[in-house]
Amino acid sequence: MDENRLKKIVTKILDTSFEGFTIREFRVLPTQKLDEEGNWVPDSHTIFMGLNRPANFYLQKQGEWDLTRQLEQVLGLEVVADFF
């Protein structure tokens, strides 16, 4: 998974739909699951990121859940976001 490319995509989504948010930290890690035999096998990826939120964040209609839900729908990956 190309972390730099994903970061650019997330940045464009933030600029388009969630104005004022900036990425502070960004990391993409692989996830695993157990197969039928009890072995761990590669499954997908999860995006972990820290975001700086705008000063008027609580006055906006969009909340933290809307942001992570939209990113998950567009990217098809689990997103874990921490807001600073």
CORMO-V868671 format. One line per field, one symbol per residue. ss: DSSP state (a for helix, b for strand, c for the rest). psi: psi as a letter, one per 40 degrees, with the letter a starting at -180 (. if undefined). burial: + if it has 9 or more other ideal C-beta (glycine too) atoms within 8 Angstrom, else -. A space follows every 50 residues. Layout:
ss->???
psi->???
burial->???
This chain:
ss->ccaaaaaaaaaaaaaaaccccbbbbbbbbbbbbbcccccbbbbbbbbbbb bbccccaaaccccaaaaaaaaaaaaccbbbbbbc
psi->hhdddddddddddddddghehihdihhhiiiiihadeeihiicaihhhih hhiidfdeeidhaddddddddddddfihhhhhh.
burial->--+--++-+++-++---+--+-+--+-+--+-------------++++++ ++----+---------++-+++--+-+++++-+-
